[in-house]
Each structure stands twice: as C-alpha cells, then as structure tokens.
C-alpha cells in the first residue's frame, strides 16, 4: 500500500505518453475529478476561516 502511494505521488506532474483520443479523455477527466475533490475539500475550510458571519452585525440596534 505504501509503495503504491509513493508511486502515485511520484507520477503526479510527470509527462504522460498518450496514444489515443480515449486515453487523452480519460487523463483529462481524472485531472478534472482531482480538481473537483480539491475544491470540495478546500471550500469549507475557506468558508469557515475567511467568510465568517459577524454576530454583532445581526444584533445591532438600529
């Protein structure tokens, strides 16, 4: 398992030999899915730490 994980991280960003249009499409879709997963992980962290509601603004006397 650890060998496969190390191999995975070594292969990221490497030059990929693509022979057919189907292989190209599969590669692009895999990159797209990794971007989506990264966004789904990063957005809640961003929302929690950067976009915070100000509780005092809701209780402000007009």
Secondary structure by P-SEA (a helix, b strand, c coil): caaaaaaaaaacccccccccaaaaaaaaaaaaaaaaaaaaaaaaaaaacccccccccccccc
